[in-house]
Amino acid sequence: MWWWHMPAGCGWFGGLWGIFGVLLFILLLGVAGAVLWGALRPARRAAFGAAGSDALAILRARYARGELSREEFERMRRDLEA
């Protein structure tokens, strides 16, 4: 149990190393957060892309059934692709 009786300024959180240790810990948390955020972001984009293509398929089906005029179809298609 020697480490309980160390003088102030020794160990992981003492002295100058303590400041660098805390900063290193914060930096590692930030890097881990950035990696997670970057890993999850493309999945969200793919989900939105799939929804957009579904909407375009529905629009094409409505145009094929004659529910939309050519002008309406083109306007809505431009809105979806923008």
VEXDREN-2710 file (C-alpha; in Angstrom, 1 decimal):
% VEXDREN-2710
k/r/px/py/pz
1/MET/0.0/0.0/0.0
2/TRP/2.9/2.3/-0.7
3/TRP/1.0/4.4/-3.2
4/TRP/-1.4/5.6/-0.6
5/HIS/1.4/7.3/1.3
6/MET/3.2/9.0/-1.6
7/PRO/3.9/12.7/-1.2
8/ALA/1.8/15.3/-3.0
9/GLY/2.8/15.7/-6.7
10/CYS/3.5/12.0/-7.3
11/GLY/1.4/9.5/-9.0
12/TRP/-0.9/9.8/-12.0
13/PHE/-2.8/12.9/-11.0
14/GLY/-0.1/14.8/-9.2
15/GLY/2.1/17.6/-10.4
16/LEU/2.6/18.5/-14.0
17/TRP/1.8/15.0/-15.3
18/GLY/-1.7/15.3/-13.8
19/ILE/-2.5/18.3/-16.1
20/PHE/-1.2/16.4/-19.1
21/GLY/-3.0/13.2/-18.1
22/VAL/-6.3/15.0/-17.9
23/LEU/-5.7/16.8/-21.2
24/LEU/-4.7/13.5/-22.8
25/PHE/-7.9/11.8/-21.4
26/ILE/-10.0/14.7/-22.9
27/LEU/-8.2/14.4/-26.2
28/LEU/-8.8/10.6/-26.3
29/LEU/-12.5/11.1/-25.5
30/GLY/-12.7/13.7/-28.4
31/VAL/-11.1/11.3/-30.8
32/ALA/-13.4/8.4/-29.8
33/GLY/-16.4/10.7/-30.2
34/ALA/-15.3/11.8/-33.6
35/VAL/-14.7/8.3/-34.7
36/LEU/-18.2/7.2/-33.5
37/TRP/-19.8/10.3/-35.1
38/GLY/-18.1/9.6/-38.4
39/ALA/-19.0/5.9/-38.3
40/LEU/-22.6/6.6/-37.7
41/ARG/-23.0/9.4/-40.2
42/PRO/-22.8/7.5/-43.5
43/ALA/-25.4/5.0/-42.2
44/ARG/-27.8/7.9/-41.8
45/ARG/-27.0/9.3/-45.2
46/ALA/-27.7/5.9/-46.8
47/ALA/-31.0/5.7/-45.0
48/PHE/-32.0/9.1/-46.4
49/GLY/-30.8/8.2/-49.8
50/ALA/-32.9/5.0/-49.8
51/ALA/-36.0/7.0/-48.8
52/GLY/-35.3/9.5/-51.6
53/SER/-35.1/6.8/-54.2
54/ASP/-38.3/5.3/-52.8
55/ALA/-40.0/8.6/-53.2
56/LEU/-38.8/8.9/-56.8
57/ALA/-40.1/5.4/-57.5
58/ILE/-43.5/6.3/-56.1
59/LEU/-43.4/9.5/-58.2
60/ARG/-42.6/7.5/-61.4
61/ALA/-45.4/5.1/-60.6
62/ARG/-47.9/7.9/-60.1
63/TYR/-46.8/9.4/-63.4
64/ALA/-47.1/6.0/-65.2
65/ARG/-50.7/5.6/-63.9
66/GLY/-51.6/9.0/-65.2
67/GLU/-52.1/10.7/-61.9
68/LEU/-49.6/13.5/-62.7
69/SER/-49.1/15.7/-65.7
70/ARG/-45.6/15.9/-67.3
71/GLU/-45.1/19.4/-65.8
72/GLU/-46.1/18.1/-62.3
73/PHE/-43.8/15.1/-62.6
74/GLU/-40.8/17.2/-63.7
75/ARG/-41.3/19.7/-60.9
76/MET/-41.6/17.1/-58.2
77/ARG/-38.7/15.1/-59.6
78/ARG/-36.5/18.2/-59.5
79/ASP/-37.6/18.9/-55.9
80/LEU/-36.7/15.3/-54.9
81/GLU/-33.3/15.3/-56.7
82/ALA/-32.3/18.7/-55.2
END
